[in-house]
């Protein structure tokens, strides 16, 4: 690829994060008007505090790849994915779960707002995400059928077969070694389900055909697994300061890809998933420099 | 009313409970296939253990009142309301919330399955309810637009402006007296939002017009408030054995309608809400012996 054609991922990510954060501000303003006092600030803190915004960025990238340009409402749609992600982080960090003090370099919601408001604000983000996606689908001019498909996709990922199940399997696995198959299935649920949904929601929102939706789903699952392996590698090689959170899984004595396979083999497996992800796009004729660069970014990021 | 024309509420409730329980068994069977091991039994326990099934019964009654007869799928639709109700009870009973050992005369889910699976199975019931309602809407032949309206109604009630907000306001209020306005608004959120949604979901599912939907909503809010006042009266006058749960609010030093107004005035206020509920139906020309009897039942029940 010549220099002139090279995709400037850093500039792309910065611009996308700006528009995603704008959409999240709008979404949280609407949310605040429906949440009572003890919940609103906890939800706002969780949604608005930093973060890579990877899920919304992937959602918008899928809309770009399969549709005809994006508008503000495309980012409003993507905000629904971040609501679900924020819910999962809030619950993950609770005292009865990972009991984390720090997330994205800042105190976790329960440290500031208390355990109950954090737990309930987290749960309230699930229906809020459904309503946000439904509203954005209307703004995008989706048919009710398409809007409902978007909401169903989101709710499936948020449900027990998705991330929540992965979180619980994860905790149940503390102090016991996971075998490789269990680790894969755990991470597919915990991270993969929502990354996969981020892509498919984007595709559904712009009316992508079945073949493209299938390819976006396979890309999302592969990238989700690569993401989790990369997380394990980061946990094994970083300290809390550069990571912005407590390196937790290894210290909690859970199996990780690194403990199971060693650093080199884990890196190899992450890269193999990136290859799978790119191949899925290629097979469906989805030509997106952003999605290709994002897949690389996911294993090469340093936090 | 002559004897021959009198509505046999006891027989009606028994028959309806049977059909609702059948729909809940079907819904839980579907749910089990999507939930991982630690969550599935907790969710099943919460959904299937006893209960008045008031919300689904009201949902079906609204479908009957505004539609043309009911079928199994009408009860499948109603099951989604019980999912949300079960979620709220699971979270209400958690150690960090009310820390209740007993619910419907049986141990609470967290006593059997642990705190984390109960919290997460509870949260997983929210997206499961959305998917259940969407599926049932399809079975009922609803248009995607109508199906989506049903799901949106359900998610609004499940969100922070609905029950969750009420729960948290309730806990924040422990040990401090609520004034009457705050108590009303708390109970409207905590109980009223889901009862109101039960009625409106039923109406939406059968394509009721705006005037009827509005009347069903007003009926639901009034009946919800009457229900909560009746709960306070029951808490003040019953013991755990006849109630099937720990009489909790008074012992936790929260304001109740009884502590605020005394028994007689509380009873009067409950009956006034029943009158409001019936008037709402009358104004919209909704002729339903079941809904009228159910409104009476809600303040006259003994558990």
Interface residues (C-beta under 8 A of the other chain):
Chain A: X31 X34 X35 X36 X38 X39 X40 X43 X87 X91 X96 X97 X115 X116 X117 X119 X120 X121 X122 X123 X124 X126 X127 X128 X130 X131 X134 X143 X144 X145 X147 X148 X151 X152 X154 X155 X156 X158 X159 X160 X161 X164 X165 X167 X168 X169 X171 X172 X189
Chain B: X31 X34 X35 X36 X38 X39 X40 X43 X87 X91 X96 X97 X115 X116 X117 X119 X120 X121 X122 X123 X124 X126 X127 X128 X130 X131 X134 X143 X144 X145 X147 X148 X151 X152 X154 X155 X156 X158 X159 X160 X161 X164 X165 X167 X168 X169 X171 X172 X189
